[in-house]
Each structure stands twice: as C-alpha cells, then as structure tokens.
Amino acid sequence: MTHPLFDLTGRVAVVSGAASGMGRVTSLGFAEAGADLALLDINATGAQETAHEIERLGRRALPITCDVSKPERIRSAFARIDGEMGRVDVLGNIAGEGIRADPLELTEEQIQQVLQNLVVGRYICTQEAAKRMRAHGRGSIMSIVSIAGVSALGRGHVAYSMAMGAVAAMTRELSTEWSSQGVRVNAIVCAQIMNQDLQVRMEADPNLDASYLRGLPIGRMGQPEDIKGLTIFLASDASAWITGALIPLDGGNLAKNAGGSHPGMPGATRA
Ligand SMILES: NC(=O)c1ccc[n+]([C@@H]2O[C@H](COP(=O)([O-])OP(=O)(O)OC[C@H]3O[C@@H](n4cnc5c(N)ncnc54)[C@H](O)[C@@H]3O)[C@@H](O)[C@H]2O)c1
C-alpha cells in the first residue's frame, strides 16, 4: 500500500522534457501516484507516447508541443493548461540542452543559446507555474541542475555549467521569495544518467565510461528510473518542509573529493 503522504490524487503536474529520459520517468511516476499531467516537449511524437502510457494508468494527460527556449510558447502552453486542466500543483523543469565547446572557441551566441534554453526556459516555466500556485496557496516546483552547476566537469562544459549554476541560484532565491506563500522550490542535482547523448559520447570515447565511474562511488551510471522516487517525494506532502534544497541524485559523486578513490574504482590503488 502506498503511504498517503505520497498521494498526488487530484493534483495537476506540468513536466517539461516529458518525451524521454528523466522527464518521461518523472511524468509516469506522478501519474502512478495519482496526478494528471501536462507534458511539454519539442518532440511531439515522444510526448504523445508518454501521454498514452499515462492514460493506460487511468490518469489524464495533455501533451503540448513546446520549445522551452521560447517564452511566448511557454505562456501559451500554460494558458492551454488553464483551459483544459484548470490548475497547476507541481512543476518539473527537466527539458533543455547545453552546448559543449572549447572555452577559447565558445561564442557569445552559443552562451546566449544555452542560457536561453536552460535558464530563461526554466525561469519562465517556474514563473507561470508559481502565478497559478500562489493563487491557490500550494505548489511544488523542482528543476534539474547538473553536478556541473556546483562543481567543475571540464571537457568543454563551461556554458552548460554557468547555466546550471544560475538554476541553482534561482532555486535558492525563489524558495526564499515564495515558500511562505505555500510554493516550495527545490532542485535535483544530477550526475551522469544514461540518455541518448551520453550513449553516443561513450561509444565515441572508450575512456569516458571509466572516467565517469571514477566519480561514482555507487559503482554504476544512473538510469532515468533513478529519479522517480525523488520527484514523487518532492511533489508530495511527504516533503512539506523541504524547500530551497539542492538534492544530489549522483551516486555519491559530490560527496567524494576529486582526489579520492573507492573500492572497485577502475585503476584504483590503495596508495
Ligand atoms: N542525463 C544526465 O546525465 C544529466 C545530468 C545532469 C543534468 N541533466 C539535465 O537533465 C535534463 C534531462 O536530461 P535527460 O537525460 O532526461 O535527457 P533526454 O535527452 O533523455 O531528454 C530531454 C528531453 O527534453 C526535450 N527537450 C530538449 N530541448 C527542449 C526544448 N528546448 N524544449 C522542450 N523540450 C526540449 C527533448 O526532446 C527530450 O525529450 C537536461 O536538462 C539535462 O541537461 C542530465
């Protein structure tokens, strides 16, 4: 039996990036806990597939084709959610991509594109959701932040890291602004979780797998399913006093000093 603290029955959740990966898993988890879903993604076919899975669980799903780097598209998506679902209780800010480039070659346009996608996109979704949550005095907002937002990755990630650092700051600021009005704002700080992009990069660089595993004391890469329990927890009353938190979902990565080693680490010595 599910504990009632985790029950999302009667709540409406909006998830961006719902067509695949962590956004899809988060959406399914919310539906399994009883919520109805609005699914935002640029991938219309993928969002529709997630919607079908949710409907098979007996919940409502509204797939909306929406590029989160375009504020006007976000605003019209929320207007549609108002008309068709009537309220917003939960927001999962998951969509958005970075650009990797040599820091000496990175252009202003690339920096602006990454900030628009990851920072402005998450901000406008958050602003639209919070307006509706404030009106009925309750809501939970969660955003994906990479470990790159709080520690350095190298490998040309500087624009992505700057954007993710901004999302971490946004989380702390908005939690401070809104928590007394019932709107909690948290972030999930992710290390390497398998997706198509990572798969392609690991196939192209045979050393990347070992390099990632050196930073993961838990001894394996993350899988999209690993986010489900945490997102249900943050959406639900089980986390009622948790706000402004940056919660690692990282297999122990941030706890480990870069110079550390762990049992089973590729190439580890006891020296
Ligand atoms: N996978 C990881 O290791 C990892 C680690 C830290 C942070 N993140 C971040 O988490 C988020 C989700 O990652 P994932 O692994 O689930 O990726 P994924 O590629 O499996 O899914 C991303 C989804 O977002 C959608 N999307 C991309 N740009 C969009 C846009 N502008 N507007 C609307 N939808 C858009 C895609 O169509 C896709 O469905 C990303 O922001 C990513 O940067 C991922």
The ligand as a Gaussian input file, in Angstrom:
#p B3LYP/6-31G(d) Opt

LIG

0 1
 N       21.408000      12.673000     -18.180000
 C       22.333000      13.259000     -17.427000
 O       23.392000      12.708000     -17.148000
 C       22.079000      14.633000     -16.882000
 C       22.856000      15.090000     -15.836000
 C       22.633000      16.360000     -15.328000
 C       21.638000      17.147000     -15.883000
 N       20.900000      16.683000     -16.923000
 C       19.864000      17.535000     -17.484000
 O       18.622000      16.918000     -17.249000
 C       17.710000      17.240000     -18.294000
 C       17.092000      15.974000     -18.858000
 O       18.090000      15.066000     -19.236000
 P       17.752000      13.613000     -19.802000
 O       18.935000      12.775000     -19.551000
 O       16.428000      13.162000     -19.323000
 O       17.706000      13.960000     -21.360000
 P       16.896000      13.347000     -22.583000
 O       17.647000      13.761000     -23.786000
 O       16.580000      11.898000     -22.407000
 O       15.513000      14.143000     -22.524000
 C       15.455000      15.510000     -22.725000
 C       14.066000      15.840000     -23.251000
 O       13.954000      17.269000     -23.347000
 C       13.416000      17.611000     -24.615000
 N       13.903000      18.942000     -24.975000
 C       15.177000      19.299000     -25.286000
 N       15.231000      20.611000     -25.545000
 C       13.967000      21.088000     -25.393000
 C       13.382000      22.358000     -25.544000
 N       14.107000      23.425000     -25.897000
 N       12.076000      22.490000     -25.297000
 C       11.315000      21.433000     -24.927000
 N       11.811000      20.189000     -24.798000
 C       13.125000      20.024000     -25.030000
 C       13.885000      16.519000     -25.551000
 O       13.059000      16.420000     -26.704000
 C       13.806000      15.296000     -24.657000
 O       12.527000      14.695000     -24.693000
 C       18.508000      18.082000     -19.287000
 O       18.309000      19.454000     -18.993000
 C       19.929000      17.707000     -18.987000
 O       20.851000      18.717000     -19.331000
 C       21.082000      15.441000     -17.433000

